[in-house]
Amino acid sequence: MNSEFDNILEINLEDGSKAKIEVLDIIRTNVYNKTFIIYKFENDESNIFASILNEKSKTYSLDTITNEDEINYINSEINRVVSSSEGE
């Protein structure tokens, strides 16, 4: 029953332009005390991205994941998301 637009967000990029992303999953983890977002850009079906999702005063920002342990963790989560979407 999900519409393809259920998980579409418009974001502001660092250069001031806007882009639409499709949110594939949001993962809150106590291990790193962070929230991660896994997403694809609307016009790029072949690449999957992940960022740290920050909430400040009802607005959200995305930060780059730089910690190697966090990168390994989110890569396993991306694999999980991809595997579950292939099974649909």
N, C-alpha and C positions, 0 to 999 in steps of 0.2 A: 504493500500500500504506500510505500514511500515515493514521494515525488522527487524527481531529480533536483528540485530546487529547495528541498528541505534543509540541506546543509550548506547552502551557498552564502558566503559572507563577502562583503566588499571591504577591502583593506587599503590603507594608505601606505605607499612605499616610501622609502627614504628620499627618493628624488622628487616627492610631491605628487607623483601620479597615483592613480587608483588601479586596483586589480581585483578580480573576483577569484575566490578560492572555494574549493569543495572540501569541507571538513570530513575526513574519513574517521577520525577518532580523537577523543580528548582523554588523556591519561593523567590522573592525579596519583602521585606516588609519595608516600611518607619516607621512603628510603632516601630520596634526594630533596624532599620537602619542596617539590615543584610540580607544576602542571605542564604537561607537554601536549602539543597539538600536532596531529599528522594530517597532511592535506596535499591537494593537487591544485595547480593553477587551472582555471577554467578551460583555457585553450591548449593545455599540455597534458594529455592523458597518459603519457609514457613515463613521467617523472613523479616521484612521491617525495615530499619534503616533510621535515619535522622541525619544530621550533619550541622554545620555552614560551608558554603563554602566561603573560602577566596581566593582572587586573588592578587598575588604579582608578578609584572614583567612577565606577561604572563604565570605564573605557578599557580597552584591551590593547596590548602591544605584544609583538613577537620579537624574541631575542634569539640569537644564534646559540646553538649548543656547542660548547667548546671543551667541556670536560670529557676525557676519554671514556671514563666509566659510564657517564650519561649517554654518550654516543653509542656505546656497545648496547646499553639497555634499550635505547630507542630503536636501534636497528633490529633487535629481536622483536620489538613491538610492531615495527613496520612489517616484518615478515609474517607475523601473526595476522595483521589486518589484511595483507595481500592474500594469504592462504584462505582466510575466511570469506573474502569477497569472490575468490575463484570458485568456491564451493556453492555459491548462490545460483 
